[in-house]
Amino acid sequence: MTTIVSQIEDVENNIRGCENELDMIDRSLRLKKMSDGERDELVNKQKQLKEEIKEHEKFLGTLRKENRKSMAVSVAILVLFVLGYLLICS
């Protein structure tokens, strides 16, 4: 079972990979001479990567929200234990 933190790291790495590939495509579109077919293929790949990045960012937002919830529950449990300890010891 993977943790939320490791899932966040995986998604961030996927976003970075897509962004790197997108940069390479942008550079190729600007600098290389190519046929219309090749250019269209790169433009389509560029659109796909942008959509993939949007999906990853949406999922990343969901994971971060879930991580905040988990952290809030952990803090609440810790506070309850501290309060219980203080009540027992007083």
Summary of the structure (lengths in Angstrom):
residues: 90
radius of gyration: 22.7
end to end distance: 41.1
largest distance: 81.1
contacts: 205
relative contact order: 0.11
helix: 91%
strand: 0%
